[in-house]
Amino acid sequence: MHFYQPADPQPCHYCVKIEDVEETDYPIREGLYTVEHMIFRCSWHAQFQCSKCGKFHHFSWLYWCPKSHELICGSCNKPSLKPLKFWDRTFAYEFFCEECGENHFDLLYTEFQGLHPWQTEDFLIEPIVSLEECWEPLWKPSKVREGEEISIEESLLKENSVEAIRRKFNDLNFHSKLTPENEIEFQETQKKWEEDSINWIENYEKTGDLDEGDLSRQLIIDPVFWKTLDNVKGKKVLDAGCGNGYFTRKLAKKGAKVHGVDFSHKFIEYCTKREEKKQLGCKYLQASLTDLTFFENESFDLIISNIVMVDVQDYQKAFFELNRILKKNGRFVWSNLHPVFGRLGAMLYRLPLDTARNDDRPFYLVDRYFDSGGTLISWGNFKPLWQFHRTLSEYSHALKEAGFAIREIIEPKPDLELIKENPRTLAFSSSRFPFFIIFDCIKLE
């Protein structure tokens, strides 16, 4: 990896970051070197040559031994992680030095301490490019200092970078940080769905798709869903989280005996009125999926749930209830936002921001996948709703605990003809990453 000297130096990336958080005056030096032609470094924050292997390494991967006057890289002497709060960082690399029998820290932390070799009298380390007095201006704290010792758990916590970008791009409105599910009021979750359900209904009425789902359901999820369900004629089916009831009505038209259950009174009122106008034999009940006590054990041959669990607060309890009312060897087929690519902490990065072409989305950004919990979000004309993220492992474990076995996991991908006819929605996005996932589960004996 080679450094280049730009014709037009930029401010040093690291100096700018340090100056932003350092309590004393910190100089912003010129970025004399770059690898990527994006990040510019000064001599303090460049690469240096290891005394052992002779290779050049990033300054944070090296330590200085004052006794041996050697600069050693982490590849020649493996460091451990030392949890410390300093500047905008939460750990330092700590090295045990066999030369002097003491522990040393990397050059980034030693600069913070005031123990960097350029902060001493010697100025013994040379930067990658030799320039007279290239390390100036000098800087050091007024006295030697230490970072705040923290736990390793704290050191590994980091803000979700993708959520920060989404806030900046305004493609979603975030009204809370990620919150543990047990800290969210159940009544608040229900209240927010009641407030928002009328907006969902109005949006469907505006588009005229009263018996279809949104475009994602129409083009990506439902075609695979129906193929997975196969023949439903004569089966007693529960649509768990039926919403406006479009899928419930489709099941009934295919000959199933269907019950639709939803959290929201307004959704159930809407579905009931639709059933009164055009009777298909659908029965609707308002209830939480965590409490279905009005259904007897082993009532249903099949349970489906279409993009619902992402909105269900106590999903483990919901799985137990759904298992209880399902007949032995009955199927539970449910779709959800993909835990990796469909979550709030992930997004297709778009450059330029206003492009209409999906091929200008060069890559997917994912961060903090293992952070579970709820986030209060809104978009378009919708009011804030709680959306919950769990990992694949958490869903798999909860299904197993509730008495389900996963028969198959399907990541829906639209076919080429659909992509051709719906380029703005599907091209170069849904054909590259699965935004949704379908679990085909069976109740164990």
Buried (B, 14 or more C-beta within 10 A) or exposed (E): EEBEEEEEBBBBBBBBBBBEEBEEEBBBBBBBBBBEEEBBBBBBBBBBBBBEEEEBBBBBBBBBBBEEEBBBBBEBBEBEEBBBBBBEBBBBBBBEBEEEEEEBBBBBBBBBBBBBBBBEEEEEBBBBEEEEEBBBEEBBBEEEEEBEEBEEEEBEEEEBEBBEBBEEEEEBBBEEEBBEBEEBEEEEBBEBBBBBBBBBBEBBEEEEBBBBBBBBBBBBBBBBBBEBBEEBEEBBBBBBBBBBBBBBBBBBEBEBBBBBBBBBEBBBBBBBEBBEEEEBEBBBBBBBBBEBEEBEEBBBBBBBBBBBBBBBBBBBBBBBBBBBBBBEEBBBBBBBBBBBBBBBBBBBBBEEEEEEEBEBBEEBEBBBBEBBBBBBBBEEEBEBBBBBBBBBEBBBEBBBEBBBEBEEEBBBBBEEEBBEEBBEBBBBBBBBBBBBBBBBBBBEE
